[in-house]
Each structure stands twice: as structure tokens, then as C-alpha cells.
Amino acid sequence: MCGRYHFEPGDFQDILSVIKDVEEKLKAGEIFPTNQAPIILGKEQGDFLHWGFPNFRNKRPIINARSETVAEKPMFQKSFYQQRCIVPASGFYEWDGKDLDEKGRKKKYLFQDPKSRRLFLAGIWRVFDQVPSFVILTTGANASIEIHHRMPLIIPEASIYDWINKEDYAMSRIEQEMPELEKTAV
């Protein structure tokens, strides 16, 4: 699961230059569900979208979709085949219920790529009531994410436009191993 992620604009200046008014909207730090965040929609195309699809059962937005079933679920199917995107992130957060801080709360950890501090998370997007929104795809966690059983589906930087534009690549990426990440207590 990916309930929050971290974004440092300086890590992505080369890519985010395609988004209009990027400087006024861009903020560094923790991105929460329902926040607007920068998304890559194609070559020379990006925008700020809301994180989370509306949930018609309750008020909590749907922020993630399981990559293993995204092509089958009615809520996500059309977006998966026609509206894939990339969510640039400097890292993502998970909480460890077994490891408590001094106040008895779950300890929070930031997971990052130890080499580049740039992650490209697989996403899909859709417009609901004239509000463009995205969700992050998740997959089974690898050994580096020992505190949770899910993690975001990560796309190699060289393949971000393949994810967006090529259905066969998107289908095959769902089955591939995710990179090893580094865990830091925050």
C-alpha cells in the first residue's frame, strides 16, 4: 500500500518543466491523499491531478489499485488501458505497527532508491465530475519492504513513456520484480 509519498521538486526539474504553472503549485514534502500533485501524462505533457478516485461507499478516497487486478476491475479497467500515468516521487512512506516510537505510535519509514532518490510510480488517471484524479498501482512487496506486504509498482526511468503508451509493456511490468529500496526512519 502507498498511503503517502514524498516529493522533492529539485529531483525532477528536468521532467516537470512540461507542466504549466509548475512553480506556483509545486511544494516539497509529504503528499497526502486528495492533494494535488504533479503527474506525467506523456512526452511533453504533465499536469497537477488530485490523488484519489471518489469512493462511492464512504468518504475516504481510493488512492491505490492492485496491479494484479487493475485490468479487470470496472473502476480501473478503462483507465488502465487508456489513461496510464507516472507519479514522480522521491520516496514513499510505510508505518511499522511492531516498531513503536517513544509515544507508542507506529514508527514511520521512508523508502527510497539508494542510487538516485527518484522513483517513478505507475499510476492511472480519470476525470470524475470535472476533477482529474489519479491512483497509484501497487504490487506485492519485495524483501526490502519487510514491514508491509504491498509496495508501489515502480517503473524504470528509461521506461516511463513505455508505461504510458504501450499496453503490452504495462501488462508485462505488472509481473516483474521491483527494485530493492532503502528504509530510513523519519
PEHUPE-V883551 format. One line per field, one symbol per residue. ss: DSSP state (2 for helix, 1 for strand, 0 for the rest). psi: psi as a letter, one per 20 degrees, with the letter a starting at -180 (. if undefined). Layout:
# PEHUPE-V883551
ss->???
psi->???
This chain:
# PEHUPE-V883551
ss->000111102222222200000222200011110001111111001111111010000000010111000000000022222201111110111111111100000111111100000011111111110011111111110000000001110100222222222022222220000000011110
psi->qoiqrqpohhijhhhiiipqkhhhipqqbppqqiqpqpqpirpkprrprpopqqoihaipqoiqpphhjhihphhigggghimqrpopqirqqqqoiioqaijjqpppqpprpigikpqopprqrqppljopqqqpqrrpqahimiiqiqrqoppqhijhhgghioghggghhhiqqqqprpppp.
